[in-house]
Amino acid sequence: MTRFFLDTNILFKQRFVSELSRRCDACSHRICVSALVHMERVFQLRRQKGVDFDPAFVDSYIATHKIEIVAFDRDAADHVAKILGTEFPCDADWQLAKWLRCAQAVGQDRAPPASPRSPATLDWLIARHAAGDNIVIVSDDRGSEFPISVRRVGQEEALEIAALGEGETMIAIAMVNRKGGVGKTTLTLALADFLNAIHGFRILVVDMDPQSNASLTMLGEKRWVKCDQDCKTVADIFAEVQKNGSIPAGFGKALVISGIERVKGVSGTLSLIPCTPRLQQIEEELMEGDAAWRYVMGSPYFLLHAALSKDVFPSFDFVLIDCPPALGVATLNALTAANGYIMPTIADHVSTIGVSQLDGRIRDHSKGIRREIKRYGTIVNRFKSATILHRTILAEMRAKPEFQPVWDIIVPDTVKAEEAYAKHEEILTLRGRYGQESHIYFQALGQLAEEFIRRVS
């Protein structure tokens, strides 16, 4: 949930506030205004309208748009209320009173400047309470009074953020690692099988990797080729925008292949949106023509979200997004559409190098889209417990913040993993695909699915 705090210059822009209210009403977002902003705006209206001012208009407007009035600092709010109740001070008096009260509230022990109108001290108070919370300040004021740590956006950006919450009733997880060969696809498919077959969850796998291994494994080669020829892949979301500048209504739904049967006796609740190598070419064109794409769509990183988050994702309990071994446009689209990410890795130097940079890049992207992308942690895959190197690196991972949390269940390195992948066109029981229930690989995956439910739900 995001709380949108409206600045004085935004509060009574009715068309914008009405649309923001509509979008917030469709999800769990809230519109708020600080008591000081509210009082300042009322004061301005009273001065402008004089005896014609009707206080009931403000109360009705606030109630109609479901705006919550928040008193960040009761002393400051009471002080302003007393001013409003006794006299109409001149602008300088008003700004000076606001400066002194807000400076006191945030512990700023210094005298006001010669012109108390700048900077706006009210923003200090808002910023103090916004730090660390999922709060967005909506303001047309682009001055320097807002600290960098505070998310401040204009009207268009606020509406874009509000739209991110619409329809998010499921949980979407991006499987991310810059290093290839760590078992992202194998682990994604195993989790899909166990969550679907044992726990009965409705699972959608979204293949974002141009190598298309998840698609080939789930569909078989003939069926996958037909999807590619019919332009029914995730790459065609990007191609559609590239060609026509928009995503038609229902476009994402048409890409979903439902009723995939991988586990004998379980069908109808495992679905896929396949990928194709064409995505790599489109991604390269996206990166080369970033400015042109931004002109058409606002940002090339919201395309997957626009096509799937509202129309497709709510039909499932979990969405697993298999990402390529790179942090390009495809992976950033997956992260924008997801609630958070999991990093599968092998406990060796090659697979774990650069994780801090990956974590920092994702945090930067999260700030860029102004929405939290939760780090659900690290799954250690293909672990060789007899190897000193693996045991040593696992211990180091448990101590480093960029890997946290390291999941309790460690997936062992076993030939069963390769056998399960090799039997991709066969419909088998879980035991036939992943070994008997007594096998360490079957047990690890079963326990991993339970830990997945516990950690991400």
C-alpha positions as CSV (number, residue, x, y, z in Angstrom):
1,M,0.0,0.0,0.0
2,T,1.2,3.5,-0.9
3,R,0.1,6.7,0.9
4,F,-0.1,9.7,-1.4
5,F,0.4,13.0,0.6
6,L,-0.9,15.9,-1.4
7,D,0.9,19.2,-1.2
8,T,-0.9,22.6,-1.0
9,N,-0.7,23.2,-4.7
10,I,-2.3,19.8,-5.5
11,L,-5.1,19.4,-3.0
12,F,-7.8,21.2,-4.9
13,K,-6.9,20.1,-8.5
14,Q,-10.2,18.3,-8.8
15,R,-9.7,16.3,-12.0
16,F,-6.4,14.9,-10.8
17,V,-7.6,14.2,-7.3
18,S,-10.7,12.4,-8.7
19,E,-8.6,10.2,-10.9
20,L,-6.1,9.4,-8.2
21,S,-9.0,8.6,-5.8
22,R,-10.5,6.2,-8.4
23,R,-7.2,4.4,-8.8
24,C,-6.5,4.2,-5.1
25,D,-10.0,2.9,-4.5
26,A,-9.3,0.0,-6.9
27,C,-6.5,-1.2,-4.7
28,S,-5.3,-0.5,-1.1
29,H,-3.7,2.9,-1.6
30,R,-4.7,5.9,0.5
31,I,-4.8,9.6,-0.2
32,C,-3.6,11.8,2.7
33,V,-3.0,15.4,3.5
34,S,-1.1,16.8,6.5
35,A,-3.2,18.9,8.9
36,L,-0.8,21.8,8.2
37,V,-1.4,21.6,4.4
38,H,-5.1,21.3,5.0
39,M,-5.2,24.3,7.2
40,E,-2.9,26.4,5.0
41,R,-5.2,25.7,2.0
42,V,-8.3,26.6,4.0
43,F,-6.6,29.7,5.1
44,Q,-5.8,30.7,1.5
45,L,-9.4,30.0,0.4
46,R,-10.8,32.1,3.2
47,R,-8.5,35.0,2.3
48,Q,-9.4,34.7,-1.4
49,K,-13.2,34.3,-1.0
50,G,-13.7,36.4,2.1
51,V,-17.3,36.3,3.4
52,D,-18.3,34.0,0.5
53,F,-16.2,31.2,1.8
54,D,-18.1,28.1,2.9
55,P,-16.1,25.7,5.1
56,A,-18.6,22.9,4.3
57,F,-17.2,22.9,0.8
58,V,-13.8,21.8,2.0
59,D,-15.3,19.1,4.3
60,S,-17.4,17.7,1.5
61,Y,-14.5,17.7,-0.9
62,I,-12.3,15.9,1.6
63,A,-15.0,13.3,2.3
64,T,-15.9,12.7,-1.4
65,H,-12.3,12.0,-2.4
66,K,-11.7,9.9,0.7
67,I,-8.8,12.0,1.8
68,E,-7.4,11.3,5.3
69,I,-6.2,14.3,7.3
70,V,-3.0,13.4,9.2
71,A,-1.7,15.6,12.0
72,F,2.1,14.9,11.9
73,D,2.7,17.2,14.8
74,R,-0.2,18.1,17.1
75,D,1.5,21.2,18.5
76,A,2.1,22.6,15.0
77,A,-1.5,21.8,13.9
78,D,-3.0,23.4,17.0
79,H,-0.9,26.5,16.6
80,V,-2.1,27.0,13.0
81,A,-5.7,26.4,14.1
82,K,-5.4,29.2,16.7
83,I,-4.1,31.6,14.1
84,L,-7.0,30.7,11.8
85,G,-9.5,31.1,14.6
86,T,-8.4,34.6,15.6
87,E,-7.1,36.6,12.7
88,F,-5.9,36.6,9.1
89,P,-2.1,37.2,9.4
90,C,-0.2,38.6,6.4
91,D,1.7,36.2,4.3
92,A,5.0,37.0,6.0
93,D,3.5,36.3,9.4
94,W,2.0,33.1,8.2
95,Q,5.3,31.9,6.8
96,L,7.2,32.9,9.8
97,A,4.9,31.1,12.2
98,K,5.1,28.0,10.0
99,W,8.8,28.2,9.8
100,L,9.3,28.4,13.6
101,R,6.8,25.6,14.4
102,C,8.1,23.2,11.8
103,A,11.7,23.9,12.6
104,Q,11.0,23.1,16.2
105,A,9.1,19.9,15.3
106,V,12.1,18.5,13.3
107,G,14.7,19.7,15.7
108,Q,16.2,22.5,13.5
109,D,17.7,25.0,15.9
110,R,18.3,27.9,13.6
111,A,16.8,31.3,12.8
112,P,14.5,31.7,9.7
113,P,16.0,33.3,6.6
114,A,15.4,36.9,5.7
115,S,12.5,35.7,3.4
116,P,10.7,33.1,5.4
117,R,8.8,32.0,2.3
118,S,11.7,30.0,1.1
119,P,12.4,27.2,1.7
120,A,9.0,25.8,2.6
121,T,9.5,24.6,6.1
122,L,6.3,22.5,6.0
123,D,8.1,20.1,3.8
124,W,10.7,19.4,6.5
125,L,7.9,18.1,8.7
126,I,6.4,15.9,6.0
127,A,9.9,14.6,5.0
128,R,10.7,13.6,8.6
129,H,7.7,11.3,8.7
130,A,8.0,10.1,5.2
131,A,11.5,8.7,5.6
132,G,11.4,4.9,5.6
133,D,7.7,4.6,4.9
134,N,5.9,3.8,1.7
135,I,4.9,7.4,1.3
136,V,4.9,9.5,-1.9
137,I,4.6,13.3,-1.7
138,V,2.6,14.7,-4.7
139,S,3.7,18.2,-5.5
140,D,4.1,20.5,-8.5
141,D,6.8,22.3,-6.5
142,R,10.2,21.3,-7.9
143,G,12.3,23.3,-5.4
144,S,15.2,22.0,-3.4
145,E,13.3,21.9,-0.1
146,F,12.6,18.2,-0.5
147,P,15.4,16.0,0.7
148,I,16.6,13.4,-1.8
149,S,15.4,10.6,0.5
150,V,11.8,11.6,0.1
151,R,9.9,10.4,-2.9
152,R,8.4,13.5,-4.5
153,V,6.4,13.1,-7.8
154,G,4.2,15.2,-10.0
155,Q,0.6,14.4,-11.0
156,E,1.3,12.1,-14.0
157,E,3.9,10.1,-12.0
158,A,1.5,9.8,-9.1
159,L,-1.2,8.3,-11.3
160,E,1.3,5.8,-12.7
161,I,2.3,4.7,-9.3
162,A,-1.3,4.3,-8.2
163,A,-2.0,2.1,-11.2
164,L,0.7,-0.3,-10.1
165,G,-1.5,-1.5,-7.3
166,E,-4.5,-2.3,-9.4
167,G,-5.4,-6.0,-9.6
168,E,-2.4,-7.2,-7.5
169,T,-4.3,-9.9,-5.6
170,M,-1.7,-12.6,-6.2
171,I,2.1,-12.8,-5.6
172,A,4.5,-12.5,-8.5
173,I,8.1,-13.5,-8.0
174,A,11.0,-12.8,-10.4
175,M,13.8,-15.4,-10.3
176,V,16.9,-13.3,-10.9
177,N,20.7,-13.9,-11.2
178,R,23.2,-12.3,-13.6
179,K,25.0,-15.6,-13.7
180,G,23.8,-18.3,-16.0
181,G,23.9,-22.0,-15.2
182,V,22.8,-21.6,-11.5
183,G,19.5,-23.6,-12.1
184,K,17.0,-20.7,-12.2
185,T,14.8,-22.5,-14.8
186,T,15.1,-25.9,-13.2
187,L,14.2,-24.5,-9.8
188,T,11.3,-22.4,-11.3
189,L,9.7,-25.4,-12.9
190,A,10.2,-27.6,-9.8
191,L,8.6,-25.0,-7.6
192,A,5.7,-24.7,-10.1
193,D,5.2,-28.5,-10.1
194,F,5.2,-28.9,-6.3
195,L,3.1,-25.8,-5.6
196,N,0.6,-27.0,-8.2
197,A,0.5,-30.7,-7.6
198,I,0.9,-31.0,-3.9
199,H,-0.6,-27.7,-2.6
200,G,-3.2,-27.1,-5.4
201,F,-2.1,-23.5,-6.2
202,R,-2.9,-21.9,-9.5
203,I,0.5,-21.3,-11.0
204,L,1.5,-19.1,-14.0
205,V,5.1,-19.4,-15.3
206,V,6.2,-16.3,-17.4
207,D,9.3,-17.1,-19.4
208,M,11.3,-13.9,-19.9
209,D,14.5,-15.6,-21.0
210,P,15.2,-15.5,-24.8
211,Q,16.8,-19.0,-24.5
212,S,13.2,-20.2,-23.9
213,N,14.2,-23.2,-21.9
214,A,11.2,-23.0,-19.6
215,S,8.9,-22.8,-22.7
216,L,10.5,-25.7,-24.5
217,T,10.3,-27.8,-21.3
218,M,6.7,-27.1,-20.6
219,L,5.3,-27.2,-24.1
220,G,7.7,-29.5,-26.2
221,E,9.3,-28.3,-29.3
222,K,6.4,-28.6,-31.8
223,R,4.0,-26.7,-29.6
224,W,6.5,-24.0,-28.8
225,V,7.4,-23.4,-32.5
226,K,3.7,-23.0,-33.2
227,C,3.3,-20.4,-30.5
228,D,6.3,-18.5,-31.9
229,Q,4.9,-18.6,-35.4
230,D,1.5,-17.4,-34.2
231,C,3.1,-14.5,-32.3
232,K,1.8,-15.7,-29.0
233,T,4.8,-15.1,-26.8
234,V,5.9,-12.6,-24.3
235,A,8.2,-11.0,-26.9
236,D,5.0,-10.0,-28.8
237,I,4.0,-7.6,-26.0
238,F,7.1,-5.6,-26.8
239,A,6.7,-6.1,-30.6
240,E,3.1,-4.8,-30.4
241,V,4.1,-1.6,-28.7
242,Q,7.1,-1.3,-31.1
243,K,4.7,-1.6,-34.0
244,N,1.5,0.2,-32.9
245,G,2.6,2.3,-29.9
246,S,0.2,0.6,-27.4
247,I,-1.1,-2.7,-26.0
248,P,-4.7,-3.6,-27.0
249,A,-7.2,-4.6,-24.3
250,G,-7.0,-8.3,-23.7
251,F,-3.7,-8.8,-25.5
252,G,-2.0,-10.3,-22.4
253,K,-4.8,-12.8,-21.9
254,A,-4.4,-14.2,-25.4
255,L,-0.8,-15.2,-24.6
256,V,-1.6,-17.5,-21.7
257,I,-1.4,-21.2,-22.5
258,S,-3.6,-22.9,-19.9
259,G,-4.1,-26.5,-18.8
260,I,-0.5,-27.6,-19.1
261,E,-0.1,-31.2,-17.8
262,R,3.4,-31.9,-16.5
263,V,2.4,-34.0,-13.5
264,K,0.1,-37.0,-14.0
265,G,-3.4,-36.5,-12.6
266,V,-3.0,-32.8,-12.2
267,S,-4.2,-30.5,-15.0
268,G,-5.9,-27.2,-15.6
269,T,-4.1,-25.1,-12.9
270,L,-0.6,-24.8,-14.5
271,S,-0.2,-22.2,-17.2
272,L,2.6,-20.5,-19.2
273,I,3.3,-17.4,-21.2
274,P,6.2,-18.6,-23.5
275,C,9.2,-16.8,-24.7
276,T,11.1,-16.8,-28.0
277,P,14.7,-15.8,-29.1
278,R,13.0,-12.8,-30.8
279,L,12.9,-11.1,-27.4
280,Q,16.6,-10.6,-27.5
281,Q,16.5,-8.6,-30.7
282,I,13.6,-6.5,-29.5
283,E,15.4,-5.9,-26.1
284,E,18.5,-4.6,-28.0
285,E,16.3,-2.3,-30.0
286,L,14.7,-1.1,-26.8
287,M,18.0,-0.2,-25.3
288,E,19.3,1.5,-28.4
289,G,16.1,3.6,-28.8
290,D,15.3,4.3,-25.2
291,A,14.4,7.9,-25.8
292,A,11.9,7.0,-28.6
293,W,10.3,4.3,-26.4
294,R,9.9,6.7,-23.5
295,Y,8.1,9.1,-25.8
296,V,5.6,6.4,-26.8
297,M,5.0,4.5,-23.5
298,G,6.6,6.7,-20.8
299,S,9.0,3.9,-19.8
300,P,10.1,0.7,-21.5
301,Y,10.1,-1.0,-18.1
302,F,6.3,-0.9,-17.6
303,L,5.3,-3.0,-20.7
304,L,5.0,-6.4,-19.0
305,H,3.1,-4.8,-16.1
306,A,0.7,-3.0,-18.4
307,A,-0.1,-6.1,-20.3
308,L,-0.4,-8.7,-17.5
309,S,-0.7,-7.3,-14.0
310,K,-4.3,-6.3,-14.2
311,D,-5.8,-8.6,-16.8
312,V,-3.8,-11.8,-16.2
313,F,-2.1,-12.1,-12.9
314,P,-5.2,-11.9,-10.6
315,S,-6.4,-15.3,-12.0
316,F,-3.4,-17.1,-10.3
317,D,-2.2,-17.6,-6.8
318,F,1.5,-17.4,-7.7
319,V,3.3,-16.1,-10.8
320,L,6.9,-17.3,-11.3
321,I,8.9,-15.2,-13.7
322,D,12.0,-16.9,-15.1
323,C,14.5,-14.1,-16.0
324,P,17.5,-14.2,-18.3
325,P,21.0,-14.1,-16.8
326,A,21.3,-10.3,-17.3
327,L,19.8,-7.2,-15.8
328,G,18.5,-5.7,-19.1
329,V,15.1,-4.5,-20.2
330,A,13.5,-8.0,-19.9
331,T,14.6,-8.5,-16.3
332,L,13.7,-4.9,-15.3
333,N,10.2,-5.4,-16.8
334,A,9.9,-8.6,-14.7
335,L,10.9,-6.8,-11.6
336,T,8.5,-3.9,-12.3
337,A,5.6,-6.4,-12.6
338,A,6.7,-8.5,-9.6
339,N,6.1,-8.1,-5.9
340,G,9.7,-9.1,-5.3
341,Y,12.6,-11.4,-6.4
342,I,14.4,-14.5,-5.4
343,M,18.0,-15.1,-6.3
344,P,18.9,-18.8,-7.0
345,T,22.7,-19.4,-6.9
346,I,25.4,-22.0,-6.5
347,A,27.7,-21.7,-3.5
348,D,30.8,-21.0,-5.6
349,H,32.8,-17.8,-6.4
350,V,31.7,-17.5,-10.0
351,S,28.0,-17.7,-9.2
352,T,28.1,-15.3,-6.2
353,I,30.4,-12.6,-7.6
354,G,28.7,-9.3,-8.3
355,V,25.7,-9.9,-6.0
356,S,26.1,-6.6,-4.2
357,Q,26.1,-4.8,-7.5
358,L,23.0,-6.7,-8.5
359,D,21.2,-5.8,-5.3
360,G,22.2,-2.2,-5.6
361,R,20.9,-2.0,-9.2
362,I,17.6,-3.5,-8.2
363,R,17.3,-1.0,-5.4
364,D,18.0,1.8,-7.9
365,H,15.3,0.5,-10.2
366,S,12.9,0.3,-7.2
367,K,13.5,4.0,-6.5
368,G,13.1,4.7,-10.2
369,I,9.6,3.2,-10.4
370,R,8.9,4.5,-6.9
371,R,7.7,1.1,-5.6
372,E,9.2,-1.4,-3.3
373,I,10.6,-4.6,-4.9
374,K,11.0,-6.9,-2.0
375,R,14.0,-9.1,-1.7
376,Y,12.7,-12.5,-0.7
377,G,16.2,-13.9,-0.3
378,T,18.7,-16.4,-1.8
379,I,18.1,-20.1,-2.6
380,V,21.3,-22.2,-2.6
381,N,21.0,-24.7,-5.5
382,R,23.1,-27.7,-6.6
383,F,24.9,-27.7,-3.2
384,K,27.7,-30.2,-2.7
385,S,27.8,-30.8,1.0
386,A,31.0,-32.9,0.8
387,T,32.9,-30.0,-0.8
388,I,34.8,-27.7,1.5
389,L,34.5,-24.8,-1.0
390,H,30.7,-25.0,-1.0
391,R,30.5,-25.2,2.8
392,T,32.8,-22.2,3.2
393,I,31.0,-20.0,0.7
394,L,27.6,-20.9,2.2
395,A,28.9,-19.7,5.6
396,E,30.1,-16.5,4.0
397,M,26.7,-16.0,2.3
398,R,24.9,-16.3,5.6
399,A,27.0,-13.5,7.0
400,K,26.6,-11.0,4.1
401,P,23.6,-8.7,3.9
402,E,23.2,-8.8,0.1
403,F,22.3,-12.5,0.3
404,Q,19.8,-12.2,3.1
405,P,17.7,-14.1,3.9
406,V,19.5,-17.3,2.9
407,W,16.7,-19.8,2.8
408,D,16.8,-22.7,5.2
409,I,16.3,-25.4,2.6
410,I,19.5,-26.1,0.6
411,V,18.8,-27.9,-2.7
412,P,21.4,-30.7,-3.2
413,D,23.4,-31.4,-6.3
414,T,22.1,-34.6,-7.7
415,V,21.7,-36.4,-11.0
416,K,17.9,-36.3,-10.4
417,A,17.8,-32.6,-11.3
418,E,19.2,-33.3,-14.7
419,E,16.9,-36.4,-15.2
420,A,13.8,-34.3,-14.3
421,Y,14.8,-31.7,-16.9
422,A,15.6,-34.3,-19.5
423,K,12.1,-35.9,-19.2
424,H,10.4,-32.6,-20.1
425,E,8.1,-34.0,-22.8
426,E,6.8,-36.9,-20.6
427,I,3.8,-36.6,-18.3
428,L,5.0,-38.3,-15.1
429,T,4.0,-38.4,-11.4
430,L,6.1,-36.2,-9.1
431,R,7.9,-39.3,-8.0
432,G,8.6,-40.3,-11.5
433,R,10.1,-36.9,-12.3
434,Y,11.9,-36.0,-9.1
435,G,12.6,-39.4,-7.4
436,Q,10.9,-41.4,-4.7
437,E,9.7,-39.6,-1.6
438,S,12.7,-40.9,0.3
439,H,15.1,-39.3,-2.2
440,I,17.0,-36.2,-1.0
441,Y,16.1,-34.2,-4.1
442,F,12.3,-34.9,-3.8
443,Q,12.4,-34.1,-0.1
444,A,14.4,-30.9,-0.6
445,L,12.0,-29.6,-3.3
446,G,8.9,-30.5,-1.2
447,Q,10.3,-28.6,1.8
448,L,11.4,-25.7,-0.5
449,A,7.9,-25.3,-1.7
450,E,6.6,-25.1,1.9
451,E,9.3,-22.5,2.7
452,F,8.3,-20.6,-0.4
453,I,4.7,-20.4,0.8
454,R,5.8,-19.3,4.2
455,R,8.2,-16.6,3.0
456,V,6.3,-15.0,0.2
457,S,2.7,-15.2,1.4
